[in-house]
Structures are given as C-alpha cells and as structure tokens.
Amino acid sequence: MDTDALSRVFAALADPTRRDMVARLSEGDATVSQLAEPYRMSLQAVYKHLRVLEDAGLVTRPPGPQPRSVRLEVQALDLLDVWIERHRSRVEQRYRRLDAVLATMEGDEHGEDHGGGHRGRSEAADHPDDP
C-alpha cells in the first residue's frame, strides 16, 4: 500500500469543506460552479480545495473547455477502505479473543469445571459468620 498516497488522502479529507465536496460528488459529477454554490467563499478558494483533492487522487477534472465536470475517483476511496478494513479486522480479532476469555471466566463463576479442578474458594470462606 502506498503510504504517501494514503497520507495525502487523509490530509485532504481532514478539512470539512473537502469532505463535503467528496460527499456531494459521491452523488454524481458536478462543475466547479455547482460545487461552489453552498459555500461562502471565493471561486479561487474552491479551486484551492479542488487542487488538494486532485493531488490526493480523490477527484479528477478532464481536460477541455470550461465548464468541466469534477469526478470522484473511487480507487482513492478503495485505498481508505483497505486500510480501515485491515485495522477493523485486527480489532475484531482482539474482541473475539476477549469474548472467549470472558466466557471462560463466566463459566468459572458458575461453577463449571474446565478440567483443571476446583480453583475457587471454599463455600465456608464466603460466609462472614463462620470462623
């Protein structure tokens, strides 16, 4: 996995305006003017945001006359997905191991014998009135 590309994608998506642009482009291609409509910023500022998204590989604008559509590039999102799923899988494996340990401990509390003999305290030790 190209960690530099992944870092560029995460850095580009760190800005809420750029995340919003990506979310809007997930619905379909749009011109720069269409992308600029909901923001209270200059068209020049919108172009700067788009440049960051382009440098990260998240969007493309085909060459040609204006107005050109901005297109979301799914492979950049796939890069994120692979990274997230790898770490999600590791965390889920840890939770499964923890669940197994907790299930074993719960079984011990209910007096189940797991082949290791009786490991708990005697019942007499549970009564404070007994010497």
Summary of the structure (lengths in Angstrom):
residues: 131
radius of gyration: 27.9
end to end distance: 66.0
largest distance: 94.1
contacts: 295
relative contact order: 0.11
helix: 60%
strand: 6%
